Amino acid sequence: MIKYALEQGNPLRSLAYIIGSVIIAVVLNFLFGFFFDSPKEKALKREIAQMSLQYDLVHREMGNLEKVIEHLQETDDNLYRTISELNRFSPRNGR
């Protein structure tokens, strides 16, 4: 069609054809990008899912460590301080 328009000597018709083609290409590119992920986006989504899983595991591990620390603190309060006849450590007075 461009060849036909150029042969006829109508540059406006050629320009309209080119602009229309560009507009259709942009719209199709936008729609394709909206519905389909690029390989880079897929890799990033996979990485986010993996990091989220690792975050959950670390959070669970922290909960377990807090329980162990509480248990050690209770053991210290009940056993060693009773044997040593020391007062319980209080963060307020530093003793």
Secondary structure, DSSP 8 states (H G I E B T S, - for coil): -HHHHHHHT-HHHHHHHHHHHHHHHHHHHHHHHHHS--HHHHHHHHHHHHHHHHHHHHHHHHHHHHHHHHHHHHHIIIIIHHHHT-----TTTT-
